[in-house]
């Protein structure tokens, strides 16, 4: 089962909505947004988000596809001068273990490399052992101190970098 990852296009706004809401239903404790908050966004909000993330080097959403169906997503943001922030990654349960998560992380890293990012930073909820093991396995390391660690701690999250 091959995974294709591509940058969101403006017309993919409905896929973004579908995957984002699915992620918030599946793992409500893993994200900084609640399903109830995202669920009230109207179509224009989703359209604007997809359009803004479809080009440029400020922010991006990538969507993973298998057999023509969307199975995962991840957001990347640029933090000047040279940090690439990875947010809101989620892979549908049926696609976990298939390399989809790794492909999504790689897409964000490649996007960051395009504007000379020097590292990728993410936060993961402290109790999310599966995600922590995954990120560790693909080369992320815990940041025990510093501004990223401090800001994550406020939300019960650990900061990691690669």
C-alpha positions as CSV (number, residue, x, y, z in Angstrom):
1,X,0.0,0.0,0.0
2,X,1.8,3.1,-1.2
3,X,1.4,6.5,0.3
4,X,1.4,9.7,-1.7
5,X,1.9,12.9,0.1
6,X,1.1,16.2,-1.5
7,X,0.7,19.8,-0.5
8,X,-2.8,20.9,0.0
9,X,-4.5,22.7,-2.9
10,X,-7.3,25.3,-2.4
11,X,-9.9,22.8,-3.7
12,X,-8.8,20.3,-1.0
13,X,-10.4,22.4,1.8
14,X,-13.2,19.7,2.3
15,X,-10.5,17.0,2.8
16,X,-8.7,19.2,5.3
17,X,-12.0,19.6,7.2
18,X,-12.7,15.9,7.1
19,X,-9.2,14.9,8.3
20,X,-8.9,17.6,10.9
21,X,-12.3,16.7,12.4
22,X,-11.5,13.0,12.3
23,X,-8.2,13.7,14.1
24,X,-10.0,15.6,16.8
25,X,-12.5,12.9,17.3
26,X,-9.9,10.2,17.4
27,X,-7.4,11.8,19.7
28,X,-8.9,14.8,21.4
29,X,-6.2,15.0,24.0
30,X,-3.4,15.2,21.4
31,X,-4.2,18.6,19.9
32,X,-4.5,22.1,21.1
33,X,-7.9,22.5,19.5
34,X,-11.2,20.8,20.4
35,X,-13.6,19.1,18.0
36,X,-16.3,21.5,19.1
37,X,-14.2,24.5,18.2
38,X,-13.2,23.2,14.8
39,X,-16.7,21.9,14.1
40,X,-18.2,25.3,14.1
41,X,-15.9,26.7,11.4
42,X,-17.8,27.4,8.3
43,X,-16.8,26.4,4.8
44,X,-15.3,29.8,4.1
45,X,-12.9,29.3,7.0
46,X,-11.7,25.9,5.7
47,X,-11.4,27.4,2.2
48,X,-9.3,30.3,3.4
49,X,-7.1,27.9,5.5
50,X,-6.5,25.6,2.5
51,X,-5.8,28.5,0.2
52,X,-3.3,30.2,2.6
53,X,-1.5,26.9,3.1
54,X,-1.3,25.9,-0.6
55,X,1.6,28.2,-1.5
56,X,4.4,30.1,-0.1
57,X,6.8,29.4,2.8
58,X,4.9,30.7,5.8
59,X,2.7,27.7,6.5
60,X,1.7,24.5,4.8
61,X,-0.7,21.5,5.1
62,X,0.3,18.2,3.6
63,X,-2.3,15.4,3.0
64,X,-1.4,11.8,2.7
65,X,-3.3,9.6,0.3
66,X,-3.6,5.8,-0.1
67,X,-5.5,4.3,-2.9
68,X,-7.1,7.7,-3.7
69,X,-8.3,8.2,-0.1
70,X,-7.0,10.7,2.3
71,X,-5.4,9.0,5.4
72,X,-3.4,11.6,7.2
73,X,-2.3,15.2,7.5
74,X,0.3,17.5,9.0
75,X,0.9,21.2,9.2
76,X,4.2,23.0,8.9
77,X,4.9,26.6,9.9
78,X,8.0,28.7,9.5
79,X,9.4,30.3,12.6
80,X,12.1,32.8,11.6
81,X,14.9,32.8,11.2
82,X,15.4,29.1,10.6
83,X,13.0,26.8,12.5
84,X,10.4,24.6,10.8
85,X,7.5,23.8,13.2
86,X,5.6,20.6,12.8
87,X,2.0,20.7,14.1
88,X,-1.2,18.7,14.1
89,X,0.0,15.5,12.6
90,X,-2.5,12.7,12.4
91,X,-2.7,9.4,10.6
92,X,-6.0,7.4,10.4
93,X,-5.9,4.2,12.4
94,X,-6.1,2.0,9.3
95,X,-3.0,3.6,7.9
96,X,-0.8,3.6,10.9
97,X,2.3,1.5,10.6
98,X,2.3,1.9,6.8
99,X,5.0,4.6,6.6
100,X,2.5,7.4,6.3
101,X,3.6,9.3,9.4
102,X,7.2,9.1,8.3
103,X,6.2,10.4,4.8
104,X,4.3,13.3,6.3
105,X,7.2,14.3,8.5
106,X,9.5,14.1,5.5
107,X,7.3,16.3,3.5
108,X,7.4,19.0,6.2
109,X,11.2,18.7,6.5
110,X,11.6,18.9,2.7
111,X,9.3,22.0,2.6
112,X,11.5,23.6,5.3
113,X,14.7,22.7,3.5
114,X,13.3,24.7,0.6
115,X,13.6,27.9,2.6
116,X,16.8,26.8,4.5
117,X,15.3,25.5,7.7
118,X,18.0,24.3,10.1
119,X,15.8,22.1,12.3
120,X,12.3,20.8,12.7
121,X,10.6,21.3,16.1
122,X,7.4,19.7,17.4
123,X,5.5,19.3,20.6
124,X,3.9,16.1,21.7
125,X,1.6,15.6,24.6
126,X,3.6,14.0,27.4
127,X,1.3,10.9,27.8
128,X,1.2,10.1,24.1
129,X,3.8,7.3,24.3
130,X,3.1,5.9,20.9
131,X,3.8,9.3,19.2
132,X,6.9,9.8,21.4
133,X,8.3,6.4,20.4
134,X,7.5,7.2,16.7
135,X,9.3,10.5,16.7
136,X,12.2,9.1,18.6
137,X,12.5,6.2,16.1
138,X,12.7,8.6,13.2
139,X,15.4,10.7,14.7
140,X,13.7,13.4,16.9
141,X,15.4,14.1,20.2
142,X,13.8,15.5,23.4
143,X,14.6,19.1,24.3
144,X,14.7,19.0,28.1
145,X,15.5,22.7,28.5
146,X,15.1,26.0,26.6
147,X,12.3,28.1,25.3
148,X,10.6,25.3,23.3
149,X,10.7,22.9,26.2
150,X,9.3,25.7,28.5
151,X,6.4,26.6,26.2
152,X,5.5,22.9,25.7
153,X,5.5,22.3,29.5
154,X,2.7,24.9,29.9
155,X,0.4,22.5,27.9
156,X,1.7,19.2,29.2
157,X,3.8,18.7,26.1
158,X,7.3,17.7,25.4
159,X,9.4,19.5,22.8
160,X,11.4,17.5,20.3
161,X,13.7,18.4,17.4
162,X,15.4,16.9,14.4
